[in-house]
């Protein structure tokens, strides 16, 4: 009887090898769970960064779209095309002159940081510089040094790594994309669309902005 009870106790107990094996399996399970948790956290943080980046690109695109539409609407109301978006040459603060997209804002824009009180009749230009990003040049036509001093500048987005322009061919009904504003003889043509390329790490977003025609009310059909 005593021998049978001793054998039953041995059958119910764990050996040292079994205990060590169980601890090893538990440690491996905890390590895998910890790795999984950190992977999920990194994935979530990565997704959040992508969402914020997308929101930034859309916000910049909408801001520029609003500016161009304001310029076109103001030109249409005045009965002329003066002040609407067009390609032209200006002197830039960095030195020299550049051909950019020009437009006028009757009451400026909130992105402009005036040294004193804001002024109306603001002449603007949209450009891009390597290492800085998308830039808005601006200066009020009411300033005494408007014709002599270079405009102020505001970086709209440092994530913009390039800007290109689309021109619509009415005959072939197709778009032609150019890295520079297209020249026709001695004039520079105004594009029908602007493409902004945003880059952050490995994420790339392209925003397409329609350049409104002051002679046509509403969004173009193409």
Backbone as CSV, one residue per row, in Angstrom:
resi,resn,N_x,N_y,N_z,CA_x,CA_y,CA_z,C_x,C_y,C_z
1,UNK,0.829,-1.208,0.000,0.000,0.000,0.000,0.858,1.251,0.000
2,UNK,1.905,1.298,0.825,2.768,2.465,0.885,3.454,2.693,-0.435
3,UNK,3.858,1.595,-1.116,4.565,1.728,-2.396,3.628,2.313,-3.452
4,UNK,2.368,1.917,-3.431,1.425,2.441,-4.421,1.171,3.931,-4.201
5,UNK,1.059,4.362,-2.906,0.835,5.781,-2.634,2.037,6.610,-3.076
6,UNK,3.243,6.119,-2.847,4.459,6.829,-3.236,4.528,6.968,-4.755
7,UNK,4.120,5.914,-5.474,4.112,5.964,-6.950,3.107,6.977,-7.452
8,UNK,1.927,7.056,-6.793,0.903,8.022,-7.207,1.381,9.445,-7.008
9,UNK,2.106,9.719,-5.924,2.651,11.066,-5.681,3.650,11.431,-6.760
10,UNK,4.509,10.469,-7.135,5.488,10.718,-8.191,4.813,11.044,-9.512
11,UNK,3.665,10.371,-9.807,2.983,10.608,-11.068,2.356,11.995,-11.106
12,UNK,1.913,12.516,-9.925,1.268,13.835,-9.901,2.279,14.976,-9.888
13,UNK,3.508,14.803,-9.480,4.520,15.861,-9.352,5.174,16.146,-10.703
14,UNK,5.760,17.396,-10.844,6.505,17.784,-12.035,7.990,17.605,-11.773
15,UNK,8.674,17.148,-12.766,10.126,17.034,-12.657,10.769,18.395,-12.878
16,UNK,12.015,18.567,-12.511,12.742,19.826,-12.685,12.857,20.189,-14.167
17,UNK,13.049,19.190,-14.999,13.153,19.426,-16.446,11.848,19.989,-16.990
18,UNK,10.719,19.425,-16.517,9.414,19.909,-16.975,9.160,21.351,-16.540
19,UNK,9.569,21.683,-15.314,9.392,23.051,-14.813,10.224,24.035,-15.632
20,UNK,11.479,23.683,-15.894,12.347,24.563,-16.675,11.819,24.734,-18.095
21,UNK,11.291,23.630,-18.668,10.732,23.713,-20.018,9.507,24.618,-20.053
22,UNK,8.663,24.524,-19.037,7.480,25.375,-18.954,7.860,26.840,-18.818
23,UNK,8.883,27.123,-17.993,9.353,28.501,-17.828,9.921,29.049,-19.134
24,UNK,10.643,28.201,-19.865,11.208,28.632,-21.148,10.109,28.952,-22.146
25,UNK,9.082,28.090,-22.193,7.953,28.335,-23.097,7.213,29.609,-22.722
26,UNK,7.054,29.837,-21.402,6.371,31.049,-20.941,7.170,32.298,-21.307
27,UNK,8.507,32.221,-21.153,9.360,33.362,-21.501,9.282,33.656,-22.997
28,UNK,9.270,32.602,-23.824,9.160,32.797,-25.271,7.815,33.412,-25.638
29,UNK,6.758,32.965,-24.947,5.420,33.505,-25.211,5.343,34.981,-24.832
30,UNK,5.916,35.334,-23.677,5.920,36.732,-23.242,6.731,37.606,-24.192
31,UNK,7.865,37.083,-24.676,8.694,37.845,-25.621,7.945,38.079,-26.929
32,UNK,7.255,37.024,-27.408,6.484,37.174,-28.646,5.344,38.164,-28.464
33,UNK,4.678,38.093,-27.297,3.587,39.024,-27.018,4.101,40.458,-26.918
34,UNK,5.256,40.635,-26.288,5.849,41.971,-26.176,6.211,42.524,-27.548
35,UNK,6.795,41.677,-28.404,7.147,42.097,-29.763,5.892,42.458,-30.559
36,UNK,4.845,41.668,-30.396,3.586,41.928,-31.099,2.983,43.262,-30.649
37,UNK,3.041,43.506,-29.333,2.490,44.754,-28.795,3.226,45.966,-29.349
38,UNK,4.564,45.907,-29.365,5.353,47.022,-29.894,5.131,47.187,-31.394
39,UNK,4.955,46.092,-32.110,4.700,46.176,-33.550,3.371,46.868,-33.823
40,UNK,2.348,46.514,-33.046,1.042,47.152,-33.196,1.140,48.636,-32.868
41,UNK,1.895,48.972,-31.804,2.060,50.378,-31.417,2.778,51.166,-32.503
42,UNK,3.853,50.577,-33.069,4.583,51.244,-34.146,3.703,51.415,-35.378
43,UNK,2.915,50.389,-35.687,2.026,50.460,-36.842,0.975,51.545,-36.651
44,UNK,0.437,51.646,-35.455,-0.562,52.666,-35.162,0.034,54.064,-35.260
45,UNK,1.247,54.234,-34.683,1.909,55.537,-34.755,2.220,55.905,-36.202
46,UNK,2.660,54.919,-36.966,2.951,55.135,-38.384,1.692,55.559,-39.135
47,UNK,0.583,54.898,-38.840,-0.678,55.236,-39.494,-1.121,56.643,-39.121
48,UNK,-0.942,57.007,-37.850,-1.300,58.350,-37.416,-0.469,59.404,-38.132
49,UNK,0.823,59.151,-38.324,1.688,60.087,-39.044,1.225,60.240,-40.494
50,UNK,0.824,59.136,-41.112,0.329,59.198,-42.484,-0.940,60.033,-42.577
51,UNK,-1.838,59.864,-41.610,-3.095,60.619,-41.612,-2.813,62.109,-41.461
52,UNK,-1.932,62.469,-40.539,-1.587,63.880,-40.336,-0.940,64.464,-41.591
53,UNK,-0.075,63.684,-42.235,0.589,64.131,-43.463,-0.433,64.359,-44.570
54,UNK,-1.383,63.441,-44.716,-2.435,63.593,-45.719,-3.294,64.819,-45.443
55,UNK,-3.612,65.056,-44.179,-4.404,66.227,-43.814,-3.643,67.515,-44.134
56,UNK,-2.341,67.506,-43.898,-1.527,68.682,-44.209,-1.539,68.979,-45.706
57,UNK,-1.338,67.944,-46.521,-1.316,68.134,-47.978,-2.654,68.660,-48.475
58,UNK,-3.748,68.086,-47.971,-5.075,68.549,-48.392,-5.324,69.991,-47.954
59,UNK,-4.893,70.340,-46.744,-5.101,71.695,-46.229,-4.343,72.721,-47.066
60,UNK,-3.106,72.401,-47.441,-2.321,73.310,-48.276,-2.969,73.456,-49.650
61,UNK,-3.408,72.323,-50.219,-4.078,72.375,-51.520,-5.337,73.220,-51.476
62,UNK,-6.138,73.048,-50.424,-7.367,73.840,-50.296,-7.062,75.317,-50.102
63,UNK,-5.997,75.637,-49.364,-5.640,77.036,-49.124,-5.273,77.728,-50.431
64,UNK,-4.460,77.060,-51.245,-4.066,77.640,-52.529,-5.262,77.742,-53.458
65,UNK,-6.093,76.711,-53.478,-7.300,76.737,-54.308,-8.186,77.922,-53.934
66,UNK,-8.337,78.180,-52.634,-9.154,79.306,-52.180,-8.543,80.637,-52.621
67,UNK,-7.227,80.744,-52.559,-6.569,81.979,-52.986,-6.798,82.250,-54.472
68,UNK,-6.594,81.219,-55.292,-6.735,81.396,-56.737,-8.177,81.719,-57.113
69,UNK,-9.129,81.108,-56.442,-10.536,81.368,-56.737,-10.929,82.780,-56.290
70,UNK,-10.387,83.212,-55.166,-10.650,84.582,-54.717,-10.126,85.591,-55.728
71,UNK,-8.922,85.339,-56.244,-8.336,86.235,-57.244,-9.177,86.259,-58.514
72,UNK,-9.620,85.086,-58.971,-10.422,85.014,-60.191,-11.783,85.674,-59.996
73,UNK,-12.422,85.441,-58.853,-13.728,86.045,-58.583,-13.624,87.564,-58.522
74,UNK,-12.565,88.064,-57.900,-12.390,89.510,-57.805,-12.159,90.125,-59.181
75,UNK,-11.362,89.430,-60.017,-11.126,89.924,-61.375,-12.412,89.908,-62.184
76,UNK,-13.234,88.875,-62.005,-14.495,88.770,-62.737,-15.456,89.879,-62.325
77,UNK,-15.508,90.174,-61.031,-16.411,91.222,-60.548,-15.987,92.606,-61.039
78,UNK,-14.682,92.781,-61.197,-14.190,94.086,-61.646,-14.372,94.283,-63.142
79,UNK,-14.796,93.235,-63.841,-15.021,93.342,-65.278,-13.746,93.255,-66.088
80,UNK,-12.659,92.777,-65.475,-11.382,92.629,-66.183,-10.700,91.371,-65.674
81,UNK,-9.638,90.982,-66.356,-8.884,89.801,-65.915,-7.689,90.188,-65.063
82,UNK,-7.490,91.463,-64.822,-6.364,91.918,-64.013,-6.475,91.383,-62.590
83,UNK,-5.421,90.773,-62.132,-5.410,90.224,-60.778,-5.661,88.747,-60.727
84,UNK,-6.193,88.159,-61.801,-6.383,86.711,-61.843,-5.041,86.022,-62.066
85,UNK,-5.019,84.719,-61.875,-3.763,83.975,-61.985,-3.188,84.055,-63.397
86,UNK,-1.928,84.394,-63.480,-1.216,84.434,-64.759,0.268,84.230,-64.494
87,UNK,0.986,83.823,-65.515,2.437,83.646,-65.387,3.115,84.990,-65.619
88,UNK,4.074,85.314,-64.774,4.781,86.578,-64.906,6.090,86.557,-64.155
89,UNK,6.864,87.582,-64.339,8.197,87.652,-63.745,8.202,88.655,-62.593
90,UNK,8.844,88.280,-61.491,8.977,89.180,-60.344,10.393,89.085,-59.784
91,UNK,10.770,90.108,-59.019,12.022,90.074,-58.268,11.767,89.339,-56.961
92,UNK,12.631,88.397,-56.614,12.436,87.593,-55.407,13.443,87.998,-54.339
93,UNK,13.111,87.795,-53.068,14.022,88.183,-51.975,15.385,87.507,-52.048
94,UNK,15.450,86.325,-52.645,16.728,85.604,-52.726,17.683,86.234,-53.731
95,UNK,17.169,87.178,-54.500,17.981,87.827,-55.526,17.614,87.371,-56.921
96,UNK,17.667,88.304,-57.868,17.328,87.968,-59.248,15.834,88.007,-59.479
97,UNK,15.447,87.545,-60.652,14.039,87.526,-61.038,13.643,86.117,-61.462
98,UNK,12.402,85.763,-61.175,11.901,84.437,-61.518,10.518,84.561,-62.153
99,UNK,10.215,83.630,-63.047,8.893,83.564,-63.658,8.035,82.614,-62.841
100,UNK,6.977,83.158,-62.245,6.123,82.392,-61.342,4.654,82.641,-61.684
101,UNK,3.767,81.985,-60.966,2.343,82.254,-61.104,1.973,83.431,-60.206
102,UNK,1.407,84.476,-60.804,1.061,85.696,-60.082,-0.449,85.812,-59.948
103,UNK,-0.905,86.389,-58.852,-2.331,86.660,-58.648,-2.476,87.700,-57.545
104,UNK,-3.628,88.377,-57.536,-3.892,89.422,-56.546,-4.999,88.992,-55.592
105,UNK,-4.816,89.318,-54.311,-5.838,89.079,-53.303,-6.313,90.430,-52.771
106,UNK,-7.599,90.733,-52.911,-8.089,92.059,-52.507,-7.936,92.347,-51.020
107,UNK,-7.977,91.308,-50.184,-7.879,91.518,-48.737,-6.779,90.677,-48.100
108,UNK,-5.815,90.237,-48.878,-4.743,89.429,-48.327,-5.210,88.040,-47.935
109,UNK,-4.480,87.425,-46.997,-4.798,86.069,-46.547,-4.253,85.881,-45.131
110,UNK,-4.904,85.028,-44.314,-4.439,84.813,-42.937,-3.011,84.287,-42.823
111,UNK,-2.475,83.655,-43.855,-1.114,83.116,-43.754,-0.061,84.216,-43.796
112,UNK,-0.456,85.429,-44.146,0.500,86.533,-44.264,0.732,87.186,-42.908
113,UNK,1.992,87.252,-42.501,2.356,87.875,-41.224,2.878,89.289,-41.499
114,UNK,2.016,90.260,-41.331,2.376,91.649,-41.601,3.211,92.217,-40.462
115,UNK,4.177,93.089,-40.766,4.969,93.705,-39.694,4.133,94.668,-38.856
116,UNK,3.112,95.272,-39.497,2.202,96.155,-38.776,0.773,95.743,-39.124
117,UNK,-0.093,96.690,-39.403,-1.468,96.342,-39.739,-1.545,95.801,-41.166
118,UNK,-2.430,94.831,-41.419,-2.572,94.275,-42.774,-3.064,95.320,-43.764
119,UNK,-2.629,95.182,-45.013,-3.039,96.079,-46.081,-3.777,95.294,-47.161
120,UNK,-4.662,95.956,-47.891,-5.370,95.286,-48.988,-4.556,95.332,-50.272
121,UNK,-5.176,94.871,-51.349,-4.571,94.885,-52.685,-3.179,94.228,-52.671
122,UNK,-3.176,92.958,-52.294,-1.914,92.234,-52.135,-1.576,91.485,-53.422
123,UNK,-0.401,91.755,-53.945,0.111,91.045,-55.117,0.872,89.812,-54.633
124,UNK,0.528,88.650,-55.173,1.102,87.386,-54.701,1.765,86.622,-55.840
125,UNK,2.672,85.740,-55.478,3.322,84.845,-56.436,3.557,83.507,-55.750
126,UNK,3.333,82.433,-56.491,3.491,81.089,-55.951,4.720,80.441,-56.575
127,UNK,5.633,79.980,-55.729,6.855,79.368,-56.237,7.335,78.230,-55.363
128,UNK,8.410,77.614,-55.771,9.014,76.510,-55.019,10.524,76.658,-55.048
129,UNK,11.149,76.408,-53.899,12.603,76.463,-53.811,13.112,75.200,-53.149
130,UNK,14.154,74.634,-53.730,14.753,73.419,-53.190,15.301,73.680,-51.786
131,UNK,14.939,72.835,-50.858,15.395,72.980,-49.481,14.461,73.801,-48.617
132,UNK,13.518,74.529,-49.231,12.564,75.333,-48.472,11.135,74.831,-48.642
133,UNK,10.762,74.505,-49.866,9.418,74.006,-50.115,8.573,74.981,-50.914
134,UNK,7.267,74.935,-50.696,6.329,75.781,-51.410,6.284,77.155,-50.751
135,UNK,6.456,78.201,-51.562,6.595,79.551,-51.026,5.554,80.478,-51.641
136,UNK,4.987,81.330,-50.801,4.103,82.402,-51.252,4.840,83.724,-51.076
137,UNK,5.072,84.418,-52.183,5.642,85.767,-52.138,4.481,86.756,-52.162
138,UNK,4.579,87.840,-51.384,3.447,88.757,-51.306,3.885,90.159,-50.874
139,UNK,3.131,91.140,-51.365,3.385,92.537,-51.019,2.189,93.371,-51.469
140,UNK,1.806,94.327,-50.657,0.655,95.166,-50.995,1.058,96.228,-52.027
141,UNK,0.171,96.441,-52.964,0.403,97.478,-53.970,0.324,98.880,-53.360
142,UNK,-0.201,98.999,-52.149,-0.308,100.298,-51.484,0.972,100.698,-50.757
143,UNK,1.922,99.778,-50.640,3.180,100.107,-49.978,4.032,101.002,-50.877
144,UNK,4.666,101.983,-50.262,5.411,102.976,-51.023,6.581,102.366,-51.785
145,UNK,7.145,101.286,-51.266,8.299,100.656,-51.925,7.888,99.440,-52.753
146,UNK,6.631,99.395,-53.186,6.133,98.232,-53.919,6.957,97.964,-55.180
147,UNK,7.320,99.009,-55.918,8.026,98.838,-57.188,9.523,98.615,-57.017
148,UNK,10.050,98.885,-55.832,11.503,98.804,-55.648,11.940,97.679,-54.713
149,UNK,11.158,97.389,-53.691,11.551,96.376,-52.704,11.028,94.997,-53.093
150,UNK,11.786,93.980,-52.742,11.372,92.598,-53.013,10.194,92.239,-52.116
151,UNK,9.348,91.327,-52.551,8.190,90.940,-51.730,8.607,90.135,-50.501
152,UNK,7.701,90.063,-49.555,7.901,89.176,-48.413,7.625,87.741,-48.855
153,UNK,7.999,86.794,-48.013,7.725,85.411,-48.390,7.289,84.599,-47.182
154,UNK,6.411,83.657,-47.451,5.902,82.741,-46.430,6.019,81.320,-46.958
155,UNK,6.643,80.448,-46.187,6.733,79.033,-46.574,5.415,78.357,-46.229
156,UNK,4.678,77.959,-47.260,3.382,77.311,-47.049,3.527,75.860,-46.635
157,UNK,4.551,75.182,-47.151,4.791,73.783,-46.778,6.222,73.404,-47.118
158,UNK,6.937,72.940,-46.115,8.305,72.463,-46.348,8.315,71.046,-46.900
159,UNK,7.147,70.396,-46.949,7.060,69.029,-47.465,6.887,68.986,-48.980
160,UNK,6.684,70.128,-49.623,6.536,70.151,-51.078,7.925,70.036,-51.705
161,UNK,8.127,68.964,-52.466,9.436,68.713,-53.079,9.443,68.973,-54.584
162,UNK,8.337,69.484,-55.102,8.297,69.780,-56.532,6.948,70.346,-56.933
163,UNK,6.960,71.129,-57.998,5.739,71.692,-58.543,5.800,71.573,-60.062
164,UNK,4.697,71.177,-60.667,4.627,71.068,-62.120,3.301,71.656,-62.591
165,UNK,3.176,71.795,-63.920,2.039,72.512,-64.476,1.411,71.697,-65.608
166,UNK,0.070,71.700,-65.640,-0.669,70.981,-66.677,-1.288,71.978,-67.657
167,UNK,-1.128,71.669,-68.950,-1.726,72.491,-70.006,-2.690,71.621,-70.801
168,UNK,-3.876,72.150,-71.048,-4.916,71.384,-71.723,-4.931,71.690,-73.216
169,UNK,-4.886,70.635,-74.014,-4.963,70.763,-75.465,-6.405,70.509,-75.887
170,UNK,-7.082,71.556,-76.354,-8.491,71.417,-76.727,-8.691,70.538,-77.955
171,UNK,-7.694,70.454,-78.823,-7.839,69.635,-80.030,-7.772,68.144,-79.699
172,UNK,-6.745,67.758,-78.983,-6.603,66.343,-78.619,-7.348,65.987,-77.339
173,UNK,-7.804,67.038,-76.617,-8.507,66.864,-75.347,-7.684,66.043,-74.356
174,UNK,-6.422,66.406,-74.259,-5.517,65.738,-73.331,-4.710,66.794,-72.570
175,UNK,-4.161,66.353,-71.440,-3.323,67.235,-70.635,-1.848,66.966,-70.920
176,UNK,-1.067,68.020,-70.914,0.388,67.904,-71.057,1.035,68.475,-69.799
177,UNK,1.841,67.656,-69.134,2.466,68.061,-67.880,3.864,68.607,-68.139
178,UNK,4.164,69.768,-67.531,5.458,70.414,-67.687,6.064,70.700,-66.319
179,UNK,7.385,70.529,-66.224,8.073,70.853,-64.979,8.294,72.356,-64.831
180,UNK,8.238,73.066,-65.936,8.394,74.518,-65.935,7.184,75.140,-66.636
181,UNK,6.944,76.416,-66.381,5.875,77.123,-67.082,6.191,77.170,-68.566
182,UNK,5.209,76.859,-69.390,5.431,76.728,-70.832,5.472,78.093,-71.507
183,UNK,6.445,78.241,-72.382,6.604,79.482,-73.137,6.038,79.324,-74.532
184,UNK,5.422,80.384,-75.012,4.895,80.427,-76.370,5.350,81.739,-77.001
185,UNK,6.408,81.644,-77.778,7.000,82.857,-78.345,7.654,83.682,-77.256
186,UNK,7.196,84.903,-77.090,7.756,85.784,-76.064,6.921,85.808,-74.795
187,UNK,5.850,85.057,-74.763,4.982,85.030,-73.579,5.059,83.685,-72.872
188,UNK,4.700,83.707,-71.607,4.647,82.482,-70.805,3.177,82.158,-70.552
189,UNK,2.766,80.956,-70.888,1.364,80.568,-70.799,0.957,80.230,-69.365
190,UNK,-0.265,80.581,-69.055,-0.833,80.224,-67.752,-1.368,78.797,-67.820
191,UNK,-0.985,77.930,-66.918,-1.454,76.533,-66.965,-2.904,76.411,-66.534
192,UNK,-3.483,75.262,-66.830,-4.850,74.990,-66.392,-4.906,74.326,-65.038
193,UNK,-3.797,73.672,-64.653,-3.745,73.011,-63.354,-2.330,73.099,-62.795
194,UNK,-2.247,73.024,-61.477,-0.969,72.985,-60.768,-0.874,71.651,-60.035
195,UNK,0.280,71.029,-60.104,0.516,69.780,-59.372,1.567,70.026,-58.289
196,UNK,1.207,69.728,-57.047,2.137,69.842,-55.928,2.502,68.455,-55.437
197,UNK,3.789,68.182,-55.335,4.250,66.874,-54.866,4.770,67.016,-53.432
198,UNK,4.091,66.345,-52.503,4.471,66.349,-51.096,5.253,65.065,-50.791
199,UNK,6.324,65.192,-50.045,7.154,64.035,-49.704,7.509,64.077,-48.225
200,UNK,7.245,62.963,-47.531,7.665,62.815,-46.137,8.116,61.381,-45.936
201,UNK,9.405,61.196,-45.685,9.994,59.859,-45.595,9.668,59.097,-46.882
202,UNK,8.986,57.942,-46.775,8.662,57.188,-47.982,7.261,57.472,-48.504
203,UNK,6.545,58.395,-47.856,5.189,58.734,-48.276,5.208,59.881,-49.279
204,UNK,4.455,59.732,-50.367,4.348,60.758,-51.396,2.881,61.017,-51.703
205,UNK,2.509,62.287,-51.751,1.145,62.693,-52.066,1.199,63.770,-53.143
206,UNK,0.291,63.677,-54.107,0.200,64.694,-55.147,-1.163,65.384,-55.063
207,UNK,-1.131,66.698,-54.960,-2.345,67.502,-54.943,-2.448,68.250,-56.266
208,UNK,-3.611,68.149,-56.919,-3.857,68.835,-58.186,-4.827,69.985,-57.936
209,UNK,-4.421,71.183,-58.336,-5.219,72.385,-58.104,-5.573,73.003,-59.451
210,UNK,-6.847,73.224,-59.678,-7.310,73.842,-60.924,-7.074,75.343,-60.867
211,UNK,-6.503,75.884,-61.918,-6.326,77.329,-62.028,-7.599,77.903,-62.650
212,UNK,-8.396,78.653,-61.892,-9.677,79.138,-62.415,-9.490,80.217,-63.485
213,UNK,-10.364,80.147,-64.471,-10.376,81.148,-65.540,-11.363,82.242,-65.142
214,UNK,-10.920,83.507,-65.036,-11.835,84.579,-64.615,-12.971,84.821,-65.600
215,UNK,-12.764,84.370,-66.844,-13.819,84.553,-67.854,-14.897,83.488,-67.762
216,UNK,-14.627,82.422,-67.004,-15.570,81.315,-66.865,-15.931,81.163,-65.408
217,UNK,-17.206,81.259,-65.110,-17.648,81.129,-63.723,-17.814,79.656,-63.383
218,UNK,-17.293,79.262,-62.238,-17.391,77.870,-61.816,-16.169,77.064,-62.224
219,UNK,-16.230,75.761,-62.003,-15.113,74.862,-62.291,-15.143,74.448,-63.754
220,UNK,-13.974,74.460,-64.454,-13.948,74.028,-65.841,-14.453,72.602,-66.010
221,UNK,-14.994,72.304,-67.189,-15.570,70.975,-67.419,-14.516,69.904,-67.560
222,UNK,-13.293,70.252,-67.971,-12.262,69.225,-68.185,-11.511,68.920,-66.904
